[in-house]
Amino acid sequence: METRSTAAFDPPTINPYPLFLNPIFSFLLPLSQMAVETPLLDPPPPATRRQQCGLILSSLLIFSVGLLAFSGHRSQQSPPISPGADHHRTPPARGVREGVSAKSSPGFVGEEEERVSYNWTNAMFTWQRTAYHFQPQRNWMNGYTGPLYHKGWYHIFYQYNPDSAVWGNITWGHAVSRDLIHWLLLPLALVPDRWYDVNGVWTGSATRHPDGNIYMLYTGSTGNLTQVQNLAHPADPSDPLLLHWVKNAANPVLLPPPGIGPKDFRDPTTAWLGPDGLWRVAIGSRVEKLGLTLVYKTRDFLSYELLDHYLHSVPGTGMWECVDFFPVAVNGTKGLDTSAAGEGIKHVLKASLDDTKLDHFAVGTYDPVEDLWTPDDPKNDGTELEVVKLQTIPRTVVLDGRTGADLLQWPVEEIESLRLRSYCFEDVLVGPGSVVPLHIGSATQNSIPLQLDIMAEFEVELISGKKTDEENSCDGGAAERSSLGPFGILALADASLSELTSVFFRPVQTSADAVTTYFCTDQTRFSKFTFDPL
């Protein structure tokens, strides 16, 4: 068996926008320079692909990481879990000694000495800022909203509180980039200054019309907390940076329909064009515990007609928010226009569940004439994604051609331009129960810590003509043996291997010539770990 990872990115011709999704995994990527607040006058040189080899390590000036290749090492047995023990315990507060104030997490107050007041400065918290993920200079931010590509610039807008480091006074921040990696912060785009958005300019989406106009629909929270949909336009569409935005005089353009609660009507999607020449917009909602997606038709983004059926609904899921609906090619890696439909195309429906704070997505078939979407697997129409409160690197999203049901995500290829140097290890033999050190030199150079990005390609030999009855997954951790593994990397490891984090593959031979592979992480030997493994 051979494991390879590839990616491609090609913006659509109409409404080309990058997808910013919450990740299932985090990738450590190297950094040559940070330019979040530096204007980009010229596009960066095209990225070059690295030489293919068995194991590649690229360095990043951030953290110290120790690496070891391993294969089913029995001595890595995780600590036993006592029956009835509370494995979801509250993590202890970190305090002055670690550069974190307990006042930021009042529920996690620890030792008495940590409770004393302290003269905190911004410099003390600098280490907590991300090095290559986008974030504003200060204060609260959450989800991206209304991403679009315009006149050579990628635009992102984001939920932002300009006055405080907590949620509230939600405003739209704005940033642009030539390459999706280096970002230039711009002035605020939309602020809560009208009766229909006085309690917040919430999530919205951008739609580029074929005539060149840009329509930005967003949810506003009124003075009595009713959620309404509003329309904004760029004041000068010829401006590549779209510095100024104008709210439409007809706002609000949509009110909660009959049967929908005033606080259960939010987050319009990017519109898609139907065969009748009308645009469709989806909005998240609920009826009691029935989570659902409403769909409206419009010609001019001012007048709307509500369809007499839901795009999709699932009982017991509660409020759906941040809904997204987009096409993916059955065979291919290029992005599609949001209005693409027909043969060779599937549609992804994604929703964030307000009750659980988790994202879910499902792949299905969309009928643009009847405006019906049917999940391919009705019994499993909501694969879970992990939610994080950090803006990820933009990534390509394609349908897995092997399964036809999964989405493959990979950071955009522009990230390759940040790489500093690499170490290549070829033909490394990792035998059963062995741990192979990978020597990459000192963990620090010039007193600057290192972080590593790992590209590993493993090859295993199938047991000819044999099917195993193993039903392994990630649950047993790295210490649980199977016929073909596990094998992978021991990261954040010390010399004695008493401290480590296992990132590993667990293949299970399901037939004479087929293998199911689980991709897992085991943090039970990581000293900062206080919750159950993923």
NUZATOR-532295 format. One line per 10 residues: their letters; for each residue x, y, z of C-alpha. Coordinates in steps of 0.1 Angstrom, whole numbers, plus 2048, in hexadecimal, padded with zeros to 3 digits. Example, Ala and Ser with C-alpha at 12.3 -4.5 7.8 and 13.67 -1.06 7.14 Angstrom:
BEGIN
as> 87B,7D3,84E | 889,7F5,847
//
This chain:
BEGIN
metrstaafd> 800,800,800 | 80D,823,7F7 | 800,843,807 | 804,863,7F4 | 7F4,886,7F9 | 7F0,89F,7DD | 7DC,8BF,7D9 | 7D2,8D7,7BE | 7C2,8FA,7BF | 7B1,90C,7A3
pptinpyplf> 799,928,7AA | 777,927,798 | 771,940,77D | 752,94F,78E | 751,957,7B3 | 773,947,7B9 | 777,945,7DE | 78D,930,7F5 | 77D,919,80E | 787,91F,832
lnpifsfllp> 77C,900,845 | 782,8F3,868 | 79C,8D9,866 | 79B,8B4,870 | 7C0,8B5,873 | 7D9,8D1,879 | 7F8,8D4,862 | 818,8E4,86E | 826,8F9,852 | 847,90B,84F
lsqmavetpl> 84B,930,84F | 864,945,83E | 855,967,846 | 835,974,854 | 824,990,841 | 801,991,84E | 801,9B7,84F | 818,9BE,831 | 809,9C9,80F | 811,9B1,7F3
ldppppatrr> 819,9C5,7D4 | 822,9A8,7BE | 816,984,7BF | 82F,96B,7CE | 843,954,7B7 | 830,934,7AF | 835,918,7C8 | 84A,8FB,7BE | 843,8D7,7C8 | 85D,8C5,7DD
qqcglilssl> 86F,8A6,7D4 | 85C,886,7DC | 86C,871,7F5 | 864,859,811 | 864,872,82E | 869,898,82B | 86D,8B0,848 | 86B,8D5,842 | 874,8EE,85E | 860,90B,86C
lifsvgllaf> 86C,925,884 | 851,920,89F | 853,902,8B8 | 86A,8E6,8C1 | 85E,8C4,8B5 | 86F,8A2,8B9 | 868,887,8A0 | 86B,861,8A0 | 85D,848,887 | 84D,82A,897
sghrsqqspp> 83A,80A,890 | 824,7FB,8AA | 83C,7FF,8C7 | 82D,7EC,8E4 | 840,7FF,8FF | 82C,81E,8F5 | 80E,810,909 | 7F7,82D,913 | 7F0,831,938 | 7D1,81C,942
ispgadhhrt> 7B0,82D,945 | 79F,826,966 | 77A,81C,964 | 764,838,96F | 77F,852,96E | 777,875,962 | 78B,877,941 | 77B,898,937 | 78A,8AB,954 | 78F,8D0,953
ppargvregv> 7B3,8DA,94A | 7C6,8ED,965 | 7CA,912,960 | 7EC,91E,953 | 7F9,93D,964 | 814,956,967 | 831,93D,963 | 823,933,941 | 819,955,935 | 7F4,950,939
saksspgfvg> 7DD,962,950 | 7C2,94E,963 | 7AC,96C,95F | 7A8,962,93A | 798,942,946 | 786,94A,967 | 778,927,969 | 79A,917,969 | 7A9,929,988 | 7C5,914,996
eeeervsynw> 7DE,919,9B2 | 7DC,937,9C9 | 7FB,946,9BB | 7EC,947,998 | 7CF,95D,9A5 | 7E3,97B,9AC | 7E0,999,995 | 7FD,99E,97D | 808,9BA,967 | 803,9A8,945
tnamftwqrt> 811,9B7,926 | 80A,9AF,901 | 82E,9A3,8FD | 828,987,916 | 80C,979,900 | 81F,97C,8DF | 828,958,8DF | 803,94F,8DF | 7FD,960,8BD | 7FD,94A,89E
ayhfqpqrnw> 81A,94C,887 | 80B,943,865 | 7E5,941,86B | 7D3,961,865 | 7C7,976,882 | 7C1,99B,889 | 7D8,9AF,89F | 7C2,9AC,8BE | 7A0,9A3,8CC | 786,989,8C4
mngytgplyh> 781,979,8A3 | 76E,95B,896 | 762,94C,875 | 76C,958,852 | 74F,967,83F | 74A,971,81B | 76B,966,80B | 76F,970,7E7 | 789,976,7CC | 78A,998,7BB
kgwyhifyqy> 7A2,9A8,7A3 | 7C0,994,7AD | 7B9,994,7D3 | 7AA,97A,7EA | 793,98B,803 | 789,97D,825 | 771,98D,83D | 76E,981,861 | 759,985,880 | 76C,99D,896
npdsavwgni> 767,9B1,8B6 | 77D,9D1,8B2 | 778,9DA,8D7 | 77E,9BB,8EB | 78C,998,8EC | 76A,988,8F2 | 74D,981,8DA | 736,99F,8D5 | 733,9BF,8C0 | 738,9A8,8A2
twghavsrdl> 747,9BC,885 | 756,9B1,864 | 77C,9B2,862 | 78C,9B1,840 | 7AD,9A5,832 | 7BB,99D,80F | 7D6,988,801 | 7E7,980,7E0 | 7EF,95C,7E9 | 7D8,952,806
ihwlllplal> 7F6,951,81D | 802,975,823 | 7E5,98C,82E | 7E1,9B2,82E | 7C9,9BF,849 | 7B0,9D9,83B | 798,9F0,84D | 777,9E1,85A | 75F,9D9,83F | 73D,9D8,851
vpdrwydvng> 734,9E5,873 | 714,9E1,888 | 706,A04,882 | 6E2,9FE,875 | 6C3,9F3,887 | 6C3,9D2,874 | 6E7,9C9,87F | 6EC,9DD,89F | 6F2,9BD,8B3 | 70B,9AF,89A
vwtgsatrhp> 716,9AC,876 | 716,986,875 | 71F,96B,85C | 719,971,837 | 725,967,814 | 730,978,7F4 | 722,970,7D2 | 732,97D,7B2 | 718,983,796 | 723,97C,772
dgniymlytg> 71E,9A1,76B | 73B,9A8,784 | 725,9B5,7A1 | 72C,9A7,7C4 | 70F,9A0,7DC | 718,99B,800 | 6FB,98C,815 | 700,98C,83B | 6EB,986,85A | 6E4,9A3,870
stgnltqvqn> 6D8,9A1,894 | 6BF,9BD,89C | 6B8,9D0,8BC | 6A0,9B4,8C8 | 6B8,999,8BC | 6A4,98F,89D | 6BA,981,882 | 6B5,990,860 | 6C8,98E,83F | 6D7,9AD,830
lahpadpsdp> 6E9,9B7,810 | 709,9CB,80B | 71D,9D5,7EC | 740,9E2,7E6 | 73F,A08,7E3 | 758,A06,7C6 | 758,9E4,7B4 | 777,9F0,7A0 | 78B,9F2,7C0 | 7A0,9D2,7C2
lllhwvknaa> 7A1,9D5,7E9 | 77C,9DB,7ED | 783,9F3,809 | 760,A02,80D | 73F,9F0,810 | 71B,9FE,80E | 6FD,9EF,81E | 6DE,9ED,808 | 6C2,A06,80F | 6A8,9E9,80C
npvllpppgi> 6B7,9D7,82B | 6AC,9C0,839 | 6A5,9AC,81A | 69A,98D,82C | 687,988,84D | 681,966,85F | 665,954,84E | 645,947,860 | 64D,92A,876 | 672,934,87B
gpkdfrdptt> 67D,943,89B | 68B,967,89A | 6AD,95A,8A8 | 6AE,93C,890 | 6B5,94B,86E | 6D9,952,865 | 6F8,94E,84F | 6EF,950,82A | 704,93C,812 | 715,947,7F2
awlgpdglwr> 6F9,946,7D8 | 6F8,92E,7BA | 6E5,932,799 | 6C9,91A,790 | 6BE,90F,76D | 6A1,928,76F | 6B9,945,771 | 6B2,94C,796 | 6CB,94C,7B2 | 6C8,935,7D0
vaigsrvekl> 6D3,93E,7F3 | 6D3,925,810 | 6CF,930,835 | 6D2,91C,855 | 6B5,918,86D | 6A1,900,882 | 67E,8F7,88D | 680,8EC,8B1 | 69B,8D1,8AF | 699,8CB,88A
gltlvyktrd> 6B8,8DA,87A | 6B2,8E6,856 | 6BD,8FB,839 | 6A5,914,829 | 6AA,91D,804 | 69F,93E,7F4 | 69D,948,7CF | 6A6,96B,7C3 | 6AD,97D,7A3 | 6BB,99E,7B1
flsyelldhy> 6C5,995,7D5 | 6AA,9AD,7E1 | 68A,999,7DD | 688,974,7E7 | 671,956,7E5 | 673,93B,7FF | 672,917,7F2 | 656,902,7FF | 66F,8E7,80B | 68F,8E5,81E
lhsvpgtgmw> 6B0,8DE,80C | 6B7,8C5,828 | 6AE,8BF,84C | 6B8,8A7,868 | 6A3,8A1,887 | 6B2,8A6,8A9 | 6D0,8BC,89D | 6C3,8DE,8A7 | 6CD,8FF,898 | 6E2,8FE,878
ecvdffpvav> 6F9,91B,873 | 716,924,85B | 706,90E,841 | 719,909,821 | 70F,8F8,800 | 728,8F3,7E4 | 730,8DB,7C7 | 74E,8C4,7C4 | 75A,8B1,7A6 | 756,88B,7A7
ngtkgldtsa> 776,887,794 | 78F,8A4,795 | 7A0,8BC,7AC | 796,8DE,79E | 77E,8F5,7AF | 75B,8F9,7A1 | 744,917,79D | 72A,918,7B8 | 70F,914,79E | 71E,8F4,78E
agegikhvlk> 706,8D7,78E | 6FF,8B7,77A | 712,898,770 | 733,892,781 | 72B,8AB,79E | 722,8A5,7C2 | 717,8BF,7DB | 723,8C4,7FE | 70C,8D0,819 | 71E,8DD,839
aslddtkldh> 70E,8EA,859 | 71B,8F4,87B | 704,8E7,897 | 6FE,902,8B1 | 6F4,8E9,8CB | 715,8D5,8C9 | 72C,8EF,8BA | 738,8D5,8A1 | 739,8D7,87B | 72A,8BC,865
favgtydpve> 72A,8B6,840 | 71A,89D,828 | 71F,896,803 | 700,891,7ED | 6EF,897,7CC | 6DD,8B8,7C4 | 6C0,8BB,7AB | 6C1,8E0,7A0 | 69F,8DE,78F | 68C,8D1,7AE
dlwtpddpkn> 6A5,8E2,7C6 | 6A9,8C2,7D9 | 6C9,8B5,7E9 | 6CB,890,7F3 | 6E8,883,808 | 6FA,865,7F9 | 6F8,853,81B | 6D7,85D,82C | 6E2,849,84B | 702,85D,84F
dgtelevvkl> 6FA,880,841 | 711,893,859 | 735,88B,85C | 744,89D,87A | 760,8B7,877 | 773,8C4,895 | 76D,8E9,89C | 78A,900,8A6 | 78C,924,8AF | 7A9,92C,898
qtiprtvvld> 7A8,937,873 | 7B9,91B,85F | 7CE,91E,840 | 7B7,91E,822 | 7B5,8FB,813 | 7A9,8EA,7F4 | 78A,8D4,7F8 | 784,8B7,7E0 | 76F,898,7DF | 781,878,7E7
grtgadllqw> 77F,865,7C6 | 785,843,7D7 | 768,845,7F0 | 751,85E,7DF | 746,869,801 | 763,87A,813 | 772,89C,80E | 798,8A0,80B | 7A7,8C0,818 | 7CB,8CD,813
pveeieslrl> 7DB,8EF,818 | 7DE,904,7F9 | 7FD,8FF,7E5 | 808,922,7EB | 813,917,80E | 831,907,7FD | 841,929,7F8 | 847,92C,81D | 85D,90E,821 | 881,914,82C
rsycfedvlv> 893,8F3,829 | 88C,8CE,82A | 89B,8AD,836 | 894,88E,821 | 896,86A,82E | 892,84F,814 | 88E,829,818 | 88A,82A,83E | 881,807,849 | 86A,808,868
gpgsvvplhi> 867,7E4,874 | 84C,7D6,88C | 84F,7E4,8AE | 86C,7FC,8A5 | 872,821,8AA | 88A,831,891 | 899,853,89B | 89A,86D,87F | 8B8,884,885 | 8B2,8A7,87A
gsatqnsipl> 8CC,8BA,88D | 8C7,8D1,8AB | 8A4,8DA,8B6 | 8AE,8FF,8B5 | 8C3,914,89E | 8CE,937,8A7 | 8B8,934,8C6 | 898,933,8B1 | 882,914,8B7 | 878,8FE,89A
qldimaefev> 857,8EF,88F | 855,8D4,875 | 83E,8CB,859 | 83E,8A6,852 | 836,895,831 | 839,870,835 | 832,854,81C | 82F,831,829 | 82E,810,817 | 821,7F0,826
elisgkktde> 81F,7CC,819 | 7FD,7BD,818 | 7F8,799,824 | 7F1,787,803 | 7CF,777,801 | 7C7,77E,825 | 7AA,791,835 | 7AD,79B,85A | 790,79E,871 | 79E,7BC,883
enscdggaae> 786,7D9,88A | 7A0,7F2,896 | 79C,818,895 | 7AD,834,8A8 | 79D,82B,8C9 | 7B9,815,8D6 | 7D4,82F,8D1 | 7F7,828,8C3 | 7FD,80B,8DB | 7E1,7F6,8CC
rsslgpfgil> 7F1,7DE,8B3 | 7E3,7D1,893 | 7F1,7BB,876 | 7FD,7D9,862 | 804,7F3,87C | 802,80C,88A | 81E,820,87B | 825,845,87A | 837,861,88C | 83F,867,8B1
aladaslsel> 83E,88D,8B3 | 846,8A3,8D1 | 85B,886,8DE | 876,888,8F8 | 895,872,8F8 | 886,858,911 | 865,856,8FD | 852,85D,91E | 844,87C,90D | 837,87A,8EA
tsvffrpvqt> 819,87E,8D3 | 812,862,8BA | 805,86B,897 | 7FF,84A,886 | 7EE,835,86B | 7DB,815,873 | 7D4,800,854 | 7BB,7E3,857 | 7BB,7C9,83B | 795,7C5,833
sadavttyfc> 79A,7AD,816 | 7B5,79C,802 | 7BE,7BC,7EF | 7AD,7D8,803 | 7B8,7EC,821 | 7A5,805,837 | 7BD,81F,846 | 7B6,834,865 | 7C9,854,86B | 7CD,85A,890
tdqtrfskft> 7DE,86E,8AC | 7E4,862,8CF | 7EC,87D,8E9 | 7EA,868,908 | 810,86B,90D | 810,891,908 | 814,8A2,92A | 7FD,8BF,921 | 7E1,8A8,916 | 7C3,8A8,92E
fdpl> 7A7,89B,918 | 79F,87A,906 | 7B2,874,8E5 | 7A2,87F,8C5
//
